[in-house]
Amino acid sequence: MDPIRPWTRLASKTLVDRWWMTLREDRVQLPDGPVLEEYHVAEYPDWTCALALTDDGQAVLVEQYRYGIDRVILELPAGAVDPGEEPAEAVRRELREETGYEGREWVRLGKLAVEPGRHTNYGHIFVAQGCHAAAAPDLDVSEDLRVRLVPASSLPDLVEAGRIAHGVHAAAVFWAHAKGLLDEPHPGGGV
């Protein structure tokens, strides 16, 4: 069986260039010869999300309206990795900014390609144990969200019910569930 070969970029032009996203239109040649005249790629920064758990078995979520799907949903605290920032720094900052919570113990679950066919970025997933309220949230102008505490053991049910609809956040829930991190509180011991 022949190995899968990459596509060849023949030309590229930028259609949109903003601080948070670049949209390019590429002309690409497939390995067996055909040329796609217009293939659009969105370049976004990497981002992080925190599956934040308290010592008493609660998950710290944010509830907010998402314009793209025109719904209010529950999500993990999340946000972009700033230039020069490490994902581990970004996730701590985003948890604190969006919820006012801080975590005692942090574990990196891994990273997932958000939409590998057309997006260039990754979502970095972390679990924070021993989370506690440390300050008031410090929200950006576009953020209108509410902090919600829910039993961590109920997270898979919230995904199945469509209340947690973000694909990478759902993957984080099931990944943590598979590792046994949602079954019971882990006071003082971390993960």
Helices and strands as residue ranges (DSSP letters): E 8-17, E 22-29, E 35-43, E 47-54, E 58-66, E 71-75, E 78-80, H 87-99, E 101-102, E 105-113, E 122-133, E 145-151, G 152-154, H 155-160, H 167-178
